[in-house]
Amino acid sequence: MNIVPPMLTSSVRSRSLMVNRAMQLVAAIGLLCFAAGCGSSSSHPSAKVFTNASLNGNYTYTLDGNSNLSGSTGAYQEAGTFVADGNGHITGGMDDFAQNSVLSSGQVTGSYDIAKDGTGMMALNLPRGKIQLAITLISSSSFYIIEFDSFANGAGVVVSQSTTAFSAAPSGTFIFHFHSSRPNSGALGSVSSVGSMTVQNGSISGKEDVVRAGEPGSSRISGSITAPDASGRGTATITDDAGTQSTYLYYVIDSSTMKFLETDPGPLGGGRADAQSGAPFSNASLNKGFAFSSAGDTVDHLFGVNSAGAFTSDGNGNIVSGTYDSVQDGTPVSNVPLTGTYAVDANGRATLTLRPKGLSPIPVIAWLVDSSTAFFLVSTPDLAEDGRMNQQQSGAFSAASLNGKYAFYMFGYDSGTPPLIDRVGVITFDGSVNLTFTNYFVNRGGAKAQKGPVSGHYVVSPNGRVLASSVGTVDWQVLYLISSDSGSLVLAGNGSELAGSMAQQVP
């Protein structure tokens, strides 16, 4: 996500998807030990035990932020692959790093050290130098990362790869979601796109909806894609009706999922594509409760908007209830009731009109991966905002829905000094009203620390909206739960643009 807070002259772009934004995803965010490393000797107790053996096999990662390493200054976008040996060593991989219109690629080695609670440190030896990452494991197959260096802030997600999917080029119909931006350009230099592409014998064809240079539109697309190499890394080119061509590196997660890094000079961007299933679709495909989250760029600021919410649809074209939270250019709107309407085409393209009470209607275009997942963009001029929606896995949530230890990360800027900040760590919920940031890493503009415990409280609404407070981290956070295992986070304070994810740990 790109960040240009009013007080900064440089921009930062995070992603998040996201995993997901992991989105991400994926879900959302003392003792100093970063100098010596934090390994299995950590004093933070945990009922769920991780070790260095928890990381073993092939992984792919995305990381974005702001860096001034090796004389280059400004926003960066990074992705790659690595192999962990289960014994604290990174034995190989490839790293791709884009900054200032230059792409650099090279081999990866390194090391890692995992504490019992899933937190730890990872050092990567890259062609441009060595970087440190503070990490928190969700499980052996996924974890959150933040850059933990004095010269950089950034955040991202790591997921395991299925090596059996490396043998051939992707094939089938995929729903994709891309976002790119140009430093110091705001939304008028950004592109958000969602759509469907059919991949067959190395060729790409399909349709996309896009907001480019502040203008919504639709287009047919064509292109090509190569087979992945031995690390699950390949290339793709996509061209729209107007002749605009975008080039990417992609990274295989499995036969159904790819992550992307844009390699064109100038913009910083990336995305994700998931294999579609369940067609033909209809209004009945979008039914019951959904949680959604999105982020993007405003005219004034890159990473100038973060939004999240939940709605209930009736399977017949109506959004009967919901709530909406958003922070745009540092100004929040909180817990706004919403209704709306929607229509779903047989190919999975859906148009939604969200109507938050007292606010302007929000036109949304979504493409369904299946009946429980969709990628979407906000189809309005002068705004490049996009994200993901997921069907919620509970009829009614309560405080008891959050019980146990969760990995979290958050990244963005706030009213502190310096404003750029990222956090990653463990948060514990007691199933009632109490929470504790048990152990977490924070990097504020290069000032690094490991902190915890910090106590707070939380309240859960039946639609999965969680309002959490904790003095010492951030005063107010809003989470929207997909299930009792995961959710998306936005900060609910004035002057802040922070977002992230949270997911229950499974050693």
ROVO-748863 format. One record per atom (N, C-alpha, C): x, z, y. Coordinates in steps of 0.1 Angstrom, whole numbers, plus 5000, padded with zeros to 4 digits. Layout:
% residues N
XZY...
//
This chain:
% residues 507
500850004988500050005000500950005012500649925022501449915034500950025044501950085050501650195059502250165072501550155083502050165096501250265104501550395103500850485111501150465126500350515135500450485149501850525154502450635148503750685153504950615147504750515138505850455131505950305136507150255134507450115137507650035124507850105113507950035100506650055092506549965082505349965073505650005059504650065052504850095038503650055030503949995019502849955010503050014996501950084992501950154979501050074969500750084954499750044946499250124934499650154931498950184930498650064917497550094903495950074902495650124895496850134894496150164897495250194884496250194890495950194886495250244884495350104886494950164882494750174876494950114914495250204921494850174908495550304883495650354878495450374880495050274887494750304890494450334886494950354889495450364890495150374886494650424865494850464871494750484869494050564861494750644868493950714877494550864882493850954890494751024900494151154909494951164921495951274923497651354941498251474940497451564935508252774974508652694963510052704959510052614946511352624940512052494942513352494947514052374949514952364937514752244930515652224918516052074917515751994928515951854927517451824926518351904932519751874932520351894918519851994910520352014897519551944886518351894889517451834879516551934873515351894869514351984863514051944849514552004839514351954826513652054818513952064805513152144796513352294798514352324807514552464811513652514822512652434826511852474837511152604834510952684845510352814843508852804845508252694848506852684849506152684835505352774832504652784819503652674817503452624805502452534802501952544788500652544786500152544772500252404766500552304773500752174768502152134769502852114758504352094758504751954757505551914767506251784767507751804765508351704760509851704759510351564762511651544761512251414763511751314753511451364741510851274731509551214734508851274745507551224749507651084754508851044759509050904764509950834754509350734748510050654737509450524736510250414739509750284737509850204750509050094751509050004762507950044772508350034785507450074796507549974808506449954815506549874827506049964839506649934851506350024862506149944875505450004884505249944898505550064907506250024918506650124928506650064942506050114952506150064965506250174976506850134987507050234997507950185008508750275014509650235025511050285022512050195024513450225020514450165030515550245032516650185039517950185032517850175018519050175010519850045012521150055012522049935013521849845025521449915036521349845049520049775051519149765041517849705043516849815047516049785057515149885062513649835062512749915057511349875058510649875045509449815045508549825033509149755022508949805010509349734997508349734987508449644978507549634966508449614954508249694943509149694932508349694919508849634909508249634895509349604885509049644873510049614863509649674849510649674840510449724827511649814823511549904814512649974809512350024795513450064788513250114774513850254774512950354769513350494768513650514753514750594751515150614737514650744731513850824738513250944733514251064734515451034739516451144740517051154754516351104764516851124778517551004783517550894776518350774781517450654783517750584794517150454796518150344792517850274781518850194775518850044779517850004787517749864791516549844799516449724805515249684812515549584823514549544831514749464842514049514855514649514866514049564879513949444888512749434895512549324905512149404918512849374929512749444942512549344953511449354961511249264972511249344985512049304995512049365008512649265018512049255029512549165040512749025035511648975028511548835023512648805013513248905007514348874997513948944984513948864973513748924960515048944953515349064948516549084940516149134926516849094916516549124902517749164894517649254885518849284877518549384866519549414858519349504846519249644851518549724842518249864845518849954833519550054837519950164828519550294835519750414828519450534835519250654826518650754831518450874823517150944828516651044820515451114824515551254817514751344823514751484818513351534821512651574810511251614811511051764808510351834817510051974815508851984806508652114801507552144792506152104798506052114811504752084818504551934821505451854817505351714819506051664832506451754841507151714853508651684849509351614858510751594855511351494865512551454862513351354870513751234862513851124868514351004862515250934872516450894867517450824875517550684870517450584879517550444875518850384882519650324874520850254879520450114881520350064893519849934897520949854903520749714904521849634911522049684925521049734932521249764946521749914948521849984937522250124938521350214928521650344929520950444921519750504928518650514922517450584928517050694919516350794925515850904917514350904918513650934908512150934907511751074902510851144909510151254904508951214896508751264885507651214876506851324870505651284867504751374859503951294849504151344836503451274825502051304824501251194822499851214817499851224802500651134796500851134781502051054778502351034766503550954763503450814766502250764770502050624773501750594788501750704797501550674811501950794819502550774831502850874840502950824854502950924864503050894878504450914883504850844893506250854898506150854914507150924920507350904934508850894936509250814946510750804949511150934955512250984950512751124954514151114960514251024970515551004976515451034991516551064997516551085012516350955020516650845013516550715020515150645018514250705010513050625007511850725004510650675007509450725002508650614994508050654983507250554976506550624964505650554958504850604947504450494938504150524925503750424916503350484902503150394893502650434880503450364869503650424858504350374846503450374834503350264827502550264815503350194803503050234791503750184780503350034777504249964771503949824767503849804752502949714748502849674734503749554732504849574725505749464723505249354715504249374707503649274699503049164708502749194720502149094730503249014737504549034734505548954740505848824734505148794723505548674715504948544721503948544729503348424734502748444748502448334754501848334768500448394767499948464777498648524777497648414775496448444769495448344766494048414767493148344773491748394774491348394789490148464791489648474805489948614810490648624822491048744828490448764841490048884844489548924858490748984865491048924877492248974884491849034898492849094903492749174916494149174922494349104934495549094941495449144955496549194960496649234974498049214979498149154991499449134997499349155012500449185019500449205033501849175039501849155052503149135059503349245069504649295069504949415077504549385092504049485099503649475113502649375116501749335107500749235109499349285108499149405103497749445101497049355091495749375091494849295082494949145084495349095096495348955099496548895092497448975086498548915078498348955063497249005060496949055046496048965039496148975025495248895016494748985005493448995004492749064993492048954985492148954971491448854963491048914950489948874945489448914932488848784926488848774913488248654907488448654892488248534886488348504872489248394870490148404860491048294856491048274841490948154837491048124823492448074820493148134811494548094808494548034794495047914793495047844780496247744780497147754770498247674768499147664781499347774787500147784799499547744812498247694812497547654824496547754828496347764842495347854848494347774855493047814853491947764861490947874863490247864875489247974877488747974891488148084895487548104908488048234914488048234928488448364934487548384947487348504950486848544963487948614971488148584984489348624991488948655005489748755011489748775025491248745029491348635037492748595041492748575056493748645062493948635076492648675084491948775078490848835084489548755082489548655073488348575071487948575056486748605053486248605039486048455034486248425021485948295016486048295001485748174995485748154981486548024978487148014966487847904963488047884948488247764943488647734930490247754930490747794918492147804917492647734904493947694905494647634893496047694893496747664882498147714882498747704868499847774867500547784854501147914851501447944839502048074835502948054823504148124823505048104812504848214802505448194790505448304780506348414785506148534781507048644785508348644778509348704784510648714777510648834768511848874763511948984753511549124759511449134773511049254779509649254784508849144781507449134784507249084799508249014804508248974818508148814818507248764827507048624828506848584842506548454844506248404858504848334858504248334870502948264871502848204886502148094887501948024900500448004901499848034912498348014914498247944928497447834928497147754940495647744942495147764954493747754957493447614962492147594965491647464970492247414982492747504991493347465004494847435002495347444990496747424988497647534990497147654992497947774994498447824980499747824978500347864965500947994966500748074956501348204954502048214941503248274941504048284929504248434926504348464913504348594908505348614896505848724895506348774882505248864876505048854863504048934856504749014845504149124842504649224832503549254822503749234809502749254799502649404796501349454797501049584792500649574777499649484774499249454761498649314762498049264751497549134751496349114760495749224765494649224774494949254789496149294792496449344805497849304810497849264823499149224829499149294843500349324848500649364862501449254868501249234882501949124889502749184901503849104904504549124916504748994923504248984936504448864943505848834947506348714945507748674948507948584960506848554967506948464978507748524990508548454998509148515009508148555020508348675025507448715036506448825031505448795024504448895020504948995009504449115009504649204998503349224991503349204978502049214971502249224956501049234950500949244936499549254931499349284918498049304913497949324899496849294893496549324879495549234874495549204861494549114854494249174841492949184838492449244825491549144818491649134805490849034798489349074799488548974801487148994803486448994789485449074788484649074775483149114779482249074771480849104773479949004779480548884783479748784789478748724779477648674783477148664797476648794803476748804816476348934822474948914830474349024834473149024841473049154849471949164857471849294865471849414856471449394843471449514834472849554830473849464833475249504829475749604839475149624851475649724860474549824861474749934853473650024851474250174850473550264856473850404856474950434866475750534864476650584874478050524874478550484886479850434887480650504898481950524896482850574906483650454911483950454924484750344929485750404939486850324941487850364951488550234956488950234968489550114974490550154985491450064988492350084999492749955005493249955018493649835024494149845038494049735045494649725058493549695069493749755080492849735092493649645102492949605112493649525122494749605129494549735130495549815137496749865128496449895115497349955106497349895092498549865087498649845072498349985065497749975054497250095047496450185057495550115064494750185074493450235070493050205057491750255052491850295037491250405034491050455020489650495019489050455008487650485005487350514991486350594988485950634975484550674975483850664963482450704963481950694949480650714948479950704935478550654938477950574929476550534930475950524917474650534917473850514905472950394906473050294897472250174897471250184886470150104888469050104879468949994868470049914868470049794859469149684863468549694875467549594879467749554893469049564898469349514911469349624923469049744919468949844930469949964928470650004939471450124939470550234945470250324936469150424940469750544947471050574945471550694951473150684951473750764959475250774959475750844971477050864971477750914983479050834985479550844998480650765002481550845011482850835009483850895017484850795021485350795033486350695038487050755049488350715050489150745062489750615067489350575079489850445085490550475098491850435098492750455110492750605114492750685103492850835105491550905109490450835109489150895112488250905099487951025095487151035082485651025084484950975074483550995072483351065058482551165057482551245045481151265039481051235026479951275018478651205024478751085028477551015034476650955023475350995023474450935012474450785013474250715002474150575002473050524992472550404995471750334986472250184987471450094981471849954982471249864972471749744971471249644962472349564956472149494945473149414939472549304930473449204927473049094919474249044911474049024898475148994889474948854883475948764884475848634878476348644863475948544856476348534841477848544839478648494848480048494847480748624851479948714855480448844859480748864874480448764882480648784896479348854901479648964909478549044914478649064929477549054936477449084950476649214952477249304960476649434962476549454977475549524982475349564995475249714995476249794999476149935000475649975014474750065014474150105027474350255029475550295034475750445037474850475049474150595048473250635059473950655072473450585082473950595096475150505098475650425088476750335090476350195087477150105091476849965089476849935074476049835069476049795055477449745051477849765039479149725034478949615023479349495026479149385016480349385007480049384994481149394984480949274974482049214970482049124959482949174948482349184936483049244924483049144913484049144905484049064892484149164881483249154871483149254860484149214849485049314846485849294834485049314822484149414822483149434812482049514819481049564811479949634817480349774823481549814821481949944826483049944836483649824839484849814848484649684856485049694869485049574878486149594888486749484893487549484905486749424916486949474929486149434940486949424953486349354962486849354976485749374986486049424997485049445008485049315016483949235016483949105022483449105036484349155045484049165059485349105067485049045078486248995086487149115091488349085093489349175100489549305092489349295079489649405070490049355056491149405051491649365038491549485029490449515022490249635014489749595001490349644990489949604977490249724967489649724955489749834946489149804933488649914927488149914913486950004912486049974903484950064900484850084885484550204881484450234867483150314864482550284853481350354849481650494845480950594851481250734848480750774834481550864829481250904815480551034813479751064823478951194823477651164830476551224825475251214832475251304844475851424844475951514855477251594853478051604864479251674864478951814869479951914866479852044872481252094873481452224878482752284878483452284865482652304854483152314841483752184836483452064843483951944839485451934841485952014851487452014853487952144847488652134837489152254830490452224822491652264828492852234821493952184831494952124826496052074834495951924836496151884848496051744852497351704859497751584856498851514864498251454876498951454888498351394900499551334908499151234916500051194927499251154939499851164951499251114963500351054972500050954980501050884988500350835001501050845012500550785024501250855036500450885046500950955058499851045063500351145071499451245077500051275091499451385097499851425110501151505111501751525099503051605099504151525105505351595105506551535110507651545100508251435095507851295097506551265089505851165093504451145087504451095073505451015068505350965055505551075045504651075034504751185025504251135011504851185000504251164987504451284979503551304969503551424960503251374946503851444936503551424922503751554915502851594906502951714899501851754890501551884888500551934879499652024887498352004885497252084891496452134879496052264880495252334870493952374875492852334868491552384871491052484861490252584865489852684856488452674850487852554853486452534849485452604856485752674867484852754875484952714890485852784897485952754912487452744916488352784907489752804912490652694907491552654915492552554912493952604916494952554909496352584913497252464912497952434923498952334922500152404915500252394902501152474894502552444897502952314898504252264900504252124905504852104917504851964922506051934930506351804931507451754939506851694952507551714963507151654976508351594983508151474988509151404996508451365010508851435020508351415034509451345042509351215043510351135051511751155047511951185034513351205029513751345027512951445032513151585029512451625016513251655006512651674992512551814988511551854980511451984976510551984963510752094955509852114944509152244947507852254946507052364950506052404940505452524942504452584933504752724930503752804925502352764925501652774939500652694942499752704954498352714949497552814954496152834949495152764958493952744953492952694961491552704953490552634958489252634953488652494952487652474944486952344943485552354940484752254944483352254942483052114936482152104926481851974920480351944921480051824927478651784928478251704915476951704912476551634899476951494898477251414909477651274908479151264907479851374905481351364903482151374915481551404927482351424939482851574938484251584940484851704940485451734954485151844960485751884972486752004969488051984972489052084968489852124981490152244981490952294993492152374988493252364994494452444991495352455003495552565008496452585019497952575014498652485021500052475017500352335011499352265006499552125002498852045012497652015010496751955020495452035020494852055032493752155033492552105025492251975026491051925020491351795012490851785000490951664992489551634986489251504985488051464979488451384966487851414955488051344943486651294938486751164932485551114926485851094911485151174902485451174888484851044881485750984873485250884863484750954851485451054847485151144836485751274838485651364829486251494830487751484829488251364825489651334823490351274835489651204844490351134854489451104867490151074878489451054890490350994901489750954912490450904923490450994935491450994943491551094954491751024968491051084978491351054992491451184999492251185010492351305018491251295029490651415031489451415040489751475054491051465059491351515071491651415082491451455095491751375106493251335107493551215110494851175112495651145100494951145088495651125075495150995068496150935061495750825052496550845039495950925031496550955018495550925007496150874996495250844984496050854972495450864960496150884948495150894936495650954925494950964913495251094906494351124896494551244888494051214874494751264864494351244850494751364841493951404832494251524824495351484815496251584813497451564805497151574790497751494782497651494768499051474762499751584759501151574754501151504740
//
